Amino acid sequence: MIVVVFRSRLNPEHQAEYQQWAARMSMLAKDIPGHVSHKGFTAQDGERVTIVEFETEQAMRTWATHPEHVAAKKLGRGSFFSEYSVKICQLQRESTFP
């Protein structure tokens, strides 16, 4: 499994437009074969964290190179985000309960 951790801070003036793009990206991600999950969280200090899981690296690359996602990333760098980081991780171990 591949886990993508996307941490970001939004530019306040672009929040409405970002929300539209984020909703579309979430729908697209779910259609990628090998997509497992896609969830976002916002911390009290305004930092946003999105965690996306894929079954394989190829599935993650399919998502990374999807034309609409490429356009969204470009908008993110140019308008939506004041800062961000992306970490792509390979699952080494998993434990669940129950």
C-alpha positions in Angstrom: 0.0 0.0 0.0 1.1 3.6 -0.8 0.0 6.4 1.6 0.2 10.0 0.5 0.2 12.6 3.2 -0.5 16.1 1.9 -0.2 18.9 4.5 -1.2 22.5 3.5 -2.3 25.9 4.5 -4.9 27.7 2.4 -4.7 31.3 1.3 -8.0 32.7 2.8 -9.0 34.6 -0.3 -9.1 31.4 -2.4 -11.1 29.1 0.0 -14.3 29.0 -2.0 -12.6 28.1 -5.3 -10.4 25.6 -3.5 -13.5 23.8 -2.0 -14.9 23.3 -5.5 -11.7 21.9 -6.8 -11.2 19.7 -3.7 -14.6 18.2 -4.1 -13.9 17.4 -7.7 -10.5 15.9 -6.9 -12.0 13.7 -4.2 -14.5 12.3 -6.7 -11.8 11.7 -9.3 -9.5 10.0 -6.8 -12.2 7.5 -5.9 -12.5 6.5 -9.6 -8.8 5.6 -9.9 -8.4 1.8 -9.9 -6.4 0.9 -6.8 -7.7 3.8 -4.8 -8.4 2.7 -1.2 -9.4 5.9 0.7 -9.2 9.7 0.7 -9.8 11.7 3.8 -9.1 15.3 4.9 -8.7 16.9 8.3 -8.2 20.5 9.5 -6.2 21.3 12.7 -7.2 24.1 15.1 -4.2 26.1 13.8 -5.6 26.0 10.2 -3.2 23.3 8.8 -5.0 20.9 6.5 -4.0 17.2 6.2 -5.2 14.9 3.4 -4.4 11.2 3.6 -4.8 9.2 0.4 -4.2 5.5 0.2 -3.6 3.4 -2.9 -3.1 -0.3 -3.4 0.0 0.2 -5.6 2.5 2.8 -6.6 1.1 2.6 -10.1 -2.3 3.5 -8.9 -0.8 6.5 -7.0 1.1 7.5 -10.2 -2.1 7.3 -12.2 -3.6 9.8 -9.8 -0.6 12.0 -9.7 -0.6 12.3 -13.5 -4.4 12.6 -14.1 -4.8 15.7 -16.3 -7.4 17.4 -13.9 -5.2 16.6 -10.9 -2.2 18.1 -12.7 -4.3 21.3 -13.3 -5.4 21.4 -9.7 -1.8 21.1 -8.4 -0.8 24.0 -10.7 -3.6 26.1 -9.2 -2.6 25.0 -5.7 1.0 26.3 -6.2 -0.2 29.5 -7.9 -3.2 30.5 -5.8 -4.7 28.1 -3.2 -1.8 27.4 -0.9 0.5 29.5 1.1 2.5 26.4 1.8 2.3 22.6 1.4 4.3 19.4 1.7 3.7 16.0 0.2 5.0 12.7 1.6 4.6 9.5 -0.3 5.1 6.5 2.0 5.1 2.7 1.5 3.3 0.8 4.2 5.6 -1.3 6.3 3.2 -2.6 8.9 -0.4 -2.3 9.8 -2.4 -3.0 12.9 -6.2 -2.6 13.2 -8.8 -3.1 16.0 -11.3 -4.8 16.2 
